[in-house]
């Protein structure tokens, strides 16, 4: 996450999450400064998120495509650990953008164990 360790949130508005620990970025479609993936070519892409936190405040984040919410990862409990994930296959045109937003009033926790992730990859190109 942004700081690398600790809580992100809660905030009074949604924020776009930035994932600083980038394992692979073939084609440089993901921008770790803005948190936005921009499709370098038309194709079918798979995206996944995982969120983690501890009880008391919900952990909710959503994958967005071109400004529209597609899927969410959500968990809420008053105690204990919170874990959620979700994924989606999207058809993207060149220049389409995909990113993750943390819901207002929610928080996530990350550290060197990389609990919170955003992954995407090209399944196959399209004409």
Contact map, one row per residue, 1 for C-alpha under 8 A:
1111100100000000111110000000000000000000000000000000000000000000000000000000000000000000000000000000000000000100000100000000000
1111000100000000111100000000000000000000000000000000000000000000000000000000000000000000000000000000000000000000000000000000000
1111110000000000000000000000000000000000000000000000000000000000000000000000000000000000000000000000000000000000000000000000000
1111110000000000000110000000000000000000000000000000000000000000000000000000000000000000000000000000000000000111000000000000000
1011111000000000000000000000000000000000000000000000000000000000000000000000000000000000000000000000000000001111000000000000000
0011111100000000000000000000000000000000000000000000000000000000000000000000000000000000000000000000000000001110000000000000000
0000111110000000000000000000000000000000000000000000100000000000000000000000000000000000000000000000000000111100000000000000000
1100011111000000000000000000000000000000000000000000000000000000000000000000000000000000000000000000000000111000000000000000000
0000001111100000000000000000000000000000000000000000000000000000000000000000000000000000000000000000000011110000000000000000000
0000000111110000000000000000000000000000000000000000000000000000000000000000000000000000000000000000000111100000000000000000000
0000000011111110000000000000000000000000000000000000000000000000000000000000000000000000000000000000000111100000000000000000000
0000000001111100000000000000000000000000000000000000000000000000000000000000000000000000000000000000000110000000000000000000000
0000000000111110000000000000000000000000000000000000000000000000000000000000000000000000000000000000001110000000000000000000000
0000000000111111000000000000000000000000000000000000000000000000000000000000000000000000000000000000111100000000000000000000000
0000000000101111100000000000000000000000000000000000000000000000000000000000000000000000000000000000111100000000000000000000000
0000000000000111110000000000000001100000000000000000000000000000000000000000000000000000000000000011110000000000000000000000000
1100000000000011111000000000000000100000000000000000000000000000000000000000000000000000000000000011110000000000000000000000000
1100000000000001111100000000000111110000000000000000000000000000000000000000000000000000000000000000000000000000000000000000000
1100000000000000111111000000000100100000000000000000000000000000000000000000000000000000000000000000000000000000000011000000000
1101000000000000011111000000000110000000000000000000000000000000000000000000000000000000000000000000000000000000000000000000000
1001000000000000001111100000000000000000000000000000000000000000000000000000000000000000000000000000000000000000000000000000000
0000000000000000001111111000000100000000000000000000000000000000000000000000000000000000000000000000000000000000000000000000000
0000000000000000000011111000000000000000000000000000000000000000000000000000000000000000000000000000000000000000000000000000000
0000000000000000000001111100000000000000000000000000000000000000000000000000000000000000000000000000000000000000000000000000000
0000000000000000000001111111110000000000000000000000000000000000000000000000000000000000000000000000000000000000000000000000000
0000000000000000000000011111100000000000000000000000000000000000000000000000000000000000000000000000000000000000000000000000000
0000000000000000000000001111100000000001000000000000000000000000000000000000000000000000000000000000000000000000000000000000000
0000000000000000000000001111111000000000000000000000000000000000000000000000000000000000000000000000000000000000000000000000000
0000000000000000000000001111111000001111000000000000000000000000000000000000000000000000000000000000000000000000000000000000000
0000000000000000000000001001111100111100000000000000000000000000000000000000000000000000000000000000000000000000000000000000000
0000000000000000000000000001111111111000000000000000000000000000000000000000000000000000000000000000000000000000000000000000000
0000000000000000011101000000011111110000000000000000000000000000000000000000000000000000000000000000000000000000000000000000000
0000000000000000010100000000001111100000000000000000000000000000000000000000000000000000000000000000000000000000000000000000000
0000000000000001010000000000001111110000000000000000000000000000000000000000000000000000000000000000000000000000000000000000000
0000000000000001111000000000011111111000000000000000000000000000000000000000000000000000000000000011000000000000000000000000000
0000000000000000010000000000011101111100000000000000000000000000000000000000000000000000000000001111000000000000000000000000000
0000000000000000000000000000111000111110000000000000000000000000000000000000000000000000000000001110000000000000000000000000000
0000000000000000000000000000110000011111000000000000000000000000000000000000000000000000000001111100000000000000000000000000000
0000000000000000000000000000100000001111110000000000000000000000000000000000000000000000000111111000000000000000000000000000000
0000000000000000000000000010100000000111110000000000000000000000000000000000000000000000000001100000000000000000000000000000000
0000000000000000000000000000000000000011111000000000000000000000000000000000000000000000000111100000000000000000000000000000100
0000000000000000000000000000000000000011111100000000000000000000000000000000000000000000001111000000000000000000000000000000111
0000000000000000000000000000000000000000111110000000000000000000000000000000000000000000001110000000000000000000000000000111111
0000000000000000000000000000000000000000011111000000000000000000000000000000000000000000111100000000000000000000000000000111110
0000000000000000000000000000000000000000001111100000000000000000000000000000000000000000111100000000000000000000000000011111000
0000000000000000000000000000000000000000000111110000000000000000000000000000000000000011110000000000000000000000000000011110000
0000000000000000000000000000000000000000000011111000000000000000000000000000000000000011110000000000000000000000000001111000000
0000000000000000000000000000000000000000000001111100000000000000000000000000000000001111000000000000000000000000000011110000000
0000000000000000000000000000000000000000000000111110000000000110000000001000000000001110000000000001000000000000000111100000000
0000000000000000000000000000000000000000000000011111000000000000000000001000000000111100000000000000000000000000001111000000000
0000000000000000000000000000000000000000000000001111100000111000000000001100000001111000000000000000000000011000001110000000000
0000000000000000000000000000000000000000000000000111110000100000000000000000000011110000000000000000000000011100001100000000000
0000001000000000000000000000000000000000000000000011111001100000000000000000000011100000000000000000000000111100000000000000000
0000000000000000000000000000000000000000000000000001111110000000000000000000001111000000000000000000000000011000000000000000000
0000000000000000000000000000000000000000000000000000111111000000000000000001111111000000000000000000000000000000000000000000000
0000000000000000000000000000000000000000000000000000011111000000000000000001111000000000000000000000000000000000000000000000000
0000000000000000000000000000000000000000000000000000011111100000000000000001110000000000000000000000000011100000000000000000000
0000000000000000000000000000000000000000000000000000101111110000000000000111100001000000000000000000000011100000000000000000000
0000000000000000000000000000000000000000000000000011100011111000000000001111000001110000000000000000000001110000000000000000000
0000000000000000000000000000000000000000000000000010000001111100000000011110000000000000000000000000011001110000000000000000000
0000000000000000000000000000000000000000000000000010000000111110000000011100000000000000000000000001111000000000000000000000000
0000000000000000000000000000000000000000000000001000000000011111000011111000000000000000000000000001111000000000000000000000000
0000000000000000000000000000000000000000000000001000000000001111100011110000000000000000000000000111100000000000000000000000000
0000000000000000000000000000000000000000000000000000000000000111111111100000000000000000000000000111100000000000000000000000000
0000000000000000000000000000000000000000000000000000000000000011111111000000000000000000000000011110000000000000000000000000000
0000000000000000000000000000000000000000000000000000000000000001111100000000000000000000000000011100000000000000000000000000000
0000000000000000000000000000000000000000000000000000000000000001111110000000000000000000000000000000000000000000000000000000000
0000000000000000000000000000000000000000000000000000000000000001111111000000000000000000000000000000000000000000000000000000000
0000000000000000000000000000000000000000000000000000000000000111101111110000000000000000000000000000000000000000000000000000000
0000000000000000000000000000000000000000000000000000000000000111100111110000000000000001000000000000000000000000000000000000000
0000000000000000000000000000000000000000000000000000000000000111000011111000000000000111000000000000000000000000000000000000000
0000000000000000000000000000000000000000000000000000000000011110000011111100000000001100000000000000000000000000000000000000000
0000000000000000000000000000000000000000000000001110000000111100000000111110000000011100000000000000000000000000000000000000000
0000000000000000000000000000000000000000000000000010000001111000000000011111000000111000000000000000000000000000000000000000000
0000000000000000000000000000000000000000000000000000000001110000000000001111100001110000000000000000000000000000000000000000000
0000000000000000000000000000000000000000000000000000001111100000000000000111110001000000000000000000000000000000000000000000000
0000000000000000000000000000000000000000000000000000001111000000000000000011111111000000000000000000000000000000000000000000000
0000000000000000000000000000000000000000000000000000001110000000000000000001111100000000000000000000000000000000000000000000000
0000000000000000000000000000000000000000000000000000011100000000000000000000111110000000000000000000000000000000000000000000000
0000000000000000000000000000000000000000000000000000011000000000000000000000111111000000000000000000000000000000000000000000000
0000000000000000000000000000000000000000000000000001111000000000000000000000101111100000000000000000000000000000000000000000000
0000000000000000000000000000000000000000000000000011111001100000000000000011100111110000000000000000000000000000000000000000000
0000000000000000000000000000000000000000000000000111100000100000000000000110000011111000000000000000000000000000000000000000000
0000000000000000000000000000000000000000000000000111000000100000000000001110000001111100000000000000000000000000000000000000000
0000000000000000000000000000000000000000000000011110000000000000000000011100000000111110000000000000000000000000000000000000000
0000000000000000000000000000000000000000000000011100000000000000000000111000000000011111000000000000000000000000000000000000000
0000000000000000000000000000000000000000000001111000000000000000000000100000000000001111100000000000000000000000000000000000000
0000000000000000000000000000000000000000000001110000000000000000000001100000000000000111110000000000000000000000000000000000000
0000000000000000000000000000000000000000000111100000000000000000000000000000000000000011111000000000000000000000000000000000000
0000000000000000000000000000000000000000000111100000000000000000000000000000000000000001111100000000000000000000000000000000000
0000000000000000000000000000000000000000011110000000000000000000000000000000000000000000111110000000000000000000000000000000000
0000000000000000000000000000000000000010111110000000000000000000000000000000000000000000011111010000000000000000000000000000000
0000000000000000000000000000000000000010111000000000000000000000000000000000000000000000001111110000000000000000000000000000000
0000000000000000000000000000000000000111110000000000000000000000000000000000000000000000000111110000000000000000000000000000000
0000000000000000000000000000000000000111100000000000000000000000000000000000000000000000000011111000000000000000000000000000000
0000000000000000000000000000000000000110000000000000000000000000110000000000000000000000000111111100000000000000000000000000000
0000000000000000000000000000000000011110000000000000000000000000110000000000000000000000000000111110000000000000000000000000000
0000000000000000000000000000000000011100000000000000000000000011110000000000000000000000000000011111000000000000000000000000000
0000000000000001100000000000000000111000000000000000000000000011100000000000000000000000000000001111100000000000000000000000000
0000000000000001100000000000000000110000000000001000000000001111000000000000000000000000000000000111110000000000000001000000000
0000000000000111100000000000000000000000000000000000000000001111000000000000000000000000000000000011111000000000000000000000000
0000000000000111100000000000000000000000000000000000000000011100000000000000000000000000000000000001111101100000000000000000000
0000000000001110000000000000000000000000000000000000000000011100000000000000000000000000000000000000111111000000000000000000000
0000000001111110000000000000000000000000000000000000000000000000000000000000000000000000000000000000011111000000000000000000000
0000000011111000000000000000000000000000000000000000000011000000000000000000000000000000000000000000001111100000000000000000000
0000000011100000000000000000000000000000000000000000000011110000000000000000000000000000000000000000011111110000000000000000000
0000001111100000000000000000000000000000000000000000100011110000000000000000000000000000000000000000010011111000000000000000000
0000001110000000000000000000000000000000000000000011110000110000000000000000000000000000000000000000000001111100000100000000000
0000111100000000000000000000000000000000000000000011110000000000000000000000000000000000000000000000000000111110001100000000000
1001111000000000000000000000000000000000000000000001100000000000000000000000000000000000000000000000000000011111111100000000000
0001110000000000000000000000000000000000000000000000000000000000000000000000000000000000000000000000000000001111111000000000000
0001100000000000000000000000000000000000000000000000000000000000000000000000000000000000000000000000000000000111110000000000000
0000000000000000000000000000000000000000000000000000000000000000000000000000000000000000000000000000000000000111111000000000000
0000000000000000000000000000000000000000000000000000000000000000000000000000000000000000000000000000000000000111111110000000000
0000000000000000000000000000000000000000000000000111000000000000000000000000000000000000000000000000000000001110111110000000000
1000000000000000000000000000000000000000000000001111000000000000000000000000000000000000000000000000000000011100011111000000000
0000000000000000001000000000000000000000000000011110000000000000000000000000000000000000000000000000000000000000011111100000000
0000000000000000001000000000000000000000000000111100000000000000000000000000000000000000000000000001000000000000000111110000000
0000000000000000000000000000000000000000000000111000000000000000000000000000000000000000000000000000000000000000000011111000000
0000000000000000000000000000000000000000000011110000000000000000000000000000000000000000000000000000000000000000000001111100000
0000000000000000000000000000000000000000000011100000000000000000000000000000000000000000000000000000000000000000000000111110000
0000000000000000000000000000000000000000001111000000000000000000000000000000000000000000000000000000000000000000000000011111100
0000000000000000000000000000000000000000001111000000000000000000000000000000000000000000000000000000000000000000000000001111100
0000000000000000000000000000000000000000001110000000000000000000000000000000000000000000000000000000000000000000000000000111110
0000000000000000000000000000000000000000111100000000000000000000000000000000000000000000000000000000000000000000000000000111111
0000000000000000000000000000000000000000011100000000000000000000000000000000000000000000000000000000000000000000000000000001111
0000000000000000000000000000000000000000011000000000000000000000000000000000000000000000000000000000000000000000000000000000111
